[in-house]
Amino acid sequence: EVQLVQSGAEVKKPGESLKISCKGSGYSFTNYWIGWVRQMPGKGLEWMGIIYPGDSDTRYSPSFHGQVTISADKSISTAYLQWSSLKASDTAIYYCARQDEGGGYWGQGTLVTVSS
Amino acid sequence: DIQMTQSPSAMSASVGDRVTITCRASQGISNYLAWFQQKPGKVPKRLIYTASSLQSGVPSRFSGSGSGTEFTLTISSLQPEDSATYYCLQHMTYPWTFGQGTKVEIK
């Protein structure tokens, strides 16, 4: 069974760093792109970027390029989304999704709350 | 970037009604389009891929059509459990882009 399991909810202060994770199982992790999607409170879905764990080829939405870093460690079948300096506006739920035909498998989401 | 414009933004319909949601792309995307359903507090769920292919396990009252720049998601007979927000996603060109969503409520 294909599963994507994300790390737990985080509460951070502005300016802090953060790295959240998405662990894939039940399929060949290196053979499928993994993407990240943001959903701010009460808002729609925003596509952030995508990584191919096989060779770490990464693409970003211009809206998120330079604001976050997407990476993957294929040895442990895990993709990451990280921030070096969080802002209050980064408060959102972040989903990872296996990006076959747009995304047939999604993680459960990670709620990130940034507040002073 | 390719802009995806969904219409309507919200709608209310009765059980048994036929519901159609439209998604227009700012440029041609062939059939690289998926539809998702999201209920409050839940993870988005893919309903349709490659514009018209029904995801396994999704009720057959859901269907998708279109190619190029105009796409539709149709619910042939609306059920109470279909109350949700629906999103289209183009995945032909980076950055992939979602429509702004259509909230469907049951009268």
Interface residues (C-beta under 8 A of the other chain):
Chain A: G35 V37 G44 L45 E46 W47 G49 I50 R59 Y60 S61 P62 S63 Y95 Q99 E101 G102 G103 G104 W106 G107 Q108 G109
Chain B: D1 Y32 L33 A34 F36 Q38 V43 P44 K45 R46 Y49 T50 S53 Q55 T85 Y87 L89 H91 Y94 P95 W96 T97 F98 G99 Q100 G101
